[in-house]
Amino acid sequence: MKPSPPSDASGMFPRNYLVEPATGLKSWFTTLDHKRIGVMFLIAVSIAFALGGFFALLIRLELLTPGPTVMDAMTYNRIFTLHGVVMIFLFMIPAIPSGFGNFFLPIMLGAKDVAFPRLNLLSWYIYLAGAAIAVYGMINGGTDTGWTFYTPYSTTTATKVVPVLLGAFVIGFSSILTGLNFIVTIHKMRAPGMTWFRMPLFVWAHYATAIIQILGTPVVAITILLVALERIFHFGFFDPNRGGDPILFQHLFWFYSHPAVYIMILPSMGVISEIVTCFSRKRIFGYSFIAMSSLAIAAIGFLVWAHHMYVTGMAVYSAMVFSALTYLVAVPSAIKTFNWTATLFRGSVQWDTPMIYVFCFIGLFLIGGLTGLFLGNLGVDVHLTDTYFVVAHFHYTIIGSTIYGLFAATYFWFPKITGRMYSERLGKLHFWWFTLAFNLTFLPMFWLGIEDMRRRVSDYPPELGTVNLFVSIMALNIALSVAVFVFNMVRSWARGPRAEANPWRAQTLEWTVSSPPPIDNFHDIPVVSAPPYEYGNGKPAPGGAPAPARPRPRP
């Protein structure tokens, strides 16, 4: 069947953001179009993902056998820091909000752009500047403190910490500007009829994320600045030899860094909500509960930071309070999981690639969440802290949510961004290969942690050599599976079949415009006349488009 050119619901062929107003590099680097800025963020964070993944392979190469394998302990510490800083600050935190959030949030609201287009472009340049400074510092001498920069080590080590700290400090401003833009856009630029409880859940998730970005990022920025000042001018903020308190650093750092986990996870939860309702052909179960649970996660996330600090000598009663709050933050996450499951119940589920990522997201997120309860318990955490149990839990939580959500979002919105369809066969090959390799890499780490293998150390007892060899081989398979994903995306964008305006028959406003979207998003601002996700009940979708009663078979 001959593919049709991209078109909107009326069958016209409007201009799109990829070719208008110009196609040269200068037009992209000076653009104020939120869609182009979103694409540039996606390209930048993809490069960071590849770089961080490369450092992860170097780590696993060193851990292939006990004792020194390909590098000494100092080099291992520097590579470990490179992996953490690149993956956390350059990839995980900005990936979905700055990429997919920038691209789709205004269209979902019926707006023609974000509230502050120039600040939006500035946030991208700030991100690039911070990334360049941090990477320069890490390759020009490097730092061996780990991505947490714990004091007093980070204030006394001979490696170059200040450039890396400065890079992270600069990147924080990009995160703040993005969060500010989203909040103002959501408050002030919704289309007529787009009430708060008619907003897509993807928007609610980014609203909660933006609150964390604005309230939490200044705290870690000030903390990083204090460490830099202590190294340069020898002040006594955190170094006990100068009258400082290293535990104060941990309080300030984790006050931001635990909510930062939800900067990574909440946008993925918004993605999952959109895909679940689309591919089950049902209105989302408990819409208002899912929306409010995003805000609850953002609020409670600021109250649990000290569960990272049980072994620092804090009072037992304080630890009990933080342990209880840690269990409490699991409640809104459980609400989302139960509501997604209820939405799928008796739904007309379509097993396209985005949907199979959703099912795996739910399972892996449960593993990550439930193992987090072990670490949130004071008595158990004392034995498991700083072991590979923590490494396994962290990667199940972050990869199982953020990266699976990112893959699901890419497959779901790839037709809308590019105007092309990807290969379902390669998409499913990537899913099964990646999922098998991921689980075989990190499940054994729970056992390694119980056997007391220490994290952030380049050596381990010889009796754990066989398991570590197996884990390293599986880590290589993760990289090979991601190569399939990259090949699929690049080839499909270049010569994939043309995508319809709404190939999934979804019910939010971005699917009422052409693929790729027009430069101004909408010829006329839409008037929203119904809640989202009205599948199969004959009611009009937002923007007035009729809701299909049954999914249309794909060619």
Phi, psi and omega in degrees: 000129182289125181293147179268152177291161181298141181209161175267186185298336182271357180086003180278167181242083186283170171298157175225164190293340182287334185242348182244141000278347178205166184247356181288163180300322180300322180295330177282317184288345178246008186291151170248006180284122183300332181290315178295321178296320176299317178296319179296322175296318181298320178294316182296315182288333176294320175297318178297321178299315179296318181294314178296323177295323177298318178294326177296321178296323177296322177298312181292332176294319177293326181274009179301321180225159175295153180077179179299131180248300180231355182206160177275177186296321180295317178296320177301316180298322179292318178295320178299317178295318176304312181301312183294312183296315181295313183293318184282302189277328184263340184240296191299311186293314182272350194305297185279314180299310184285333179271281182291326177297313178301318184291314194255336185302313178298320181294320179297332179272354183081021181261161179269347176189179174284171185294323184233083184300322182291321175296327178297314177295321179299323180298326178291317179293324177296318177302313180297318180297313179297318179297317180297317180296315182295315181294321177302314180297325184282331180266343179261068182106325174072174175223148188239026187271350193081162186289349180273346177055041183302135173267156006276001183299318183290343178265354183236344182298151181279350180283168187273096182271324189300314179300322179292317177299317180296320178299315178296323178299315181293317180301327179302326179293326176298317179296319180295315181296320178296314179298318178299315180300317181295316182296313180294321179298316181294321182285323194246348190236020177290145179294158175305132181088349179276081178285171182303319183265021165247001179286143174299152182293336173300322179290318178301318181297320180286333175296314178295320178298318181297324177299316178296318181300318184284321183276327186268323186299319178302330180294311180290329178297315179296320180298314179297320179297321179295321177297316179298317179296324179294321179290320186281315188251001176062037172290171183245059179280311188237340182279117182296336178292342179247014179091009180273177182232108180294334179291330176301320177302315182297320177300312181293318183295312184282340173300326173270316195288334173286313171302331178298333174301323180280339169297327178281323190269319185303315177300323177295322177297323175297320176299314182298319179300318180294318185286322181301311182290327181292312188269355170261353179057038179224151171295141183301136180281126177067050182310309185294327178292320178294318179299312182289331178294331175296316177293325179295319178298317180298319183288309184291332180301335178281354187252004189241013190300327189283357175289353171277358193233024182300329185265014179271359179097016179292159180298145182299322182292323175297318179297324178297320179296313181292329176295317178296319179294327177296318176294325182295322183293343177287340185295308179296329175294321178294324177301314179300314183297316179296320182289324174298317180296318179295326177294321181289335184299122180060023175276162176271077191287131175256128188266052171282167186305316179302324185288324180290333173292327178296314180299317180290324176305312183299315180295314182290324178295324177296318178297313179298318181291317182291322176290336174294333178293328175298317183283338176281346179274127187302312185294318182285322185296328179302325182274332185261346184298142179062025172248176180289351171298319178294319178300315180295314179300315182298316182287328174293324180288314186277308179292317182295342178247299186296309185286322176294322175295323178294316177298316179299316179297320181297312180293322183292314186260000178305315178299324181287321182289316189257340188077014182232153173263145178269174178277116177297323181297314178290326178299317181285327173298315178300316182300307186293320180294312181297315183295316179297313182295320180299311182293323179286344175278314191258337175300315179299339181291334174298316179294319178300321178294319178296329176279007174072033170284124186279142176276165178061025179234140187276358182227166180201164181299145182301330182293347177262010185294320183296316180295319180292325175299314179298316180299318181295321178295319179292327177297323175298324179293328174301313180297319180294323179292323178294328176298325175296317178300312181298316179300317180298315182292315183294313181295320182292321178296326182284318187211027177287162177299147179298141180264145172288171176297326184219072184293336182264355185058047180276172192235022175249167194295333182295340180271001176266356178251173185292166174243115356292163183293153175297162183298325180260012180070302183226140174294317174231142179300126182289156173252119185274126187242001182204160174296162176286168170067035179272067185281131167068017181242009176079358180279156179288146175279167175305136182090357174092356180288140181293142178277127180291139181286327180221152178295140178277132179300139177275146179291000000 
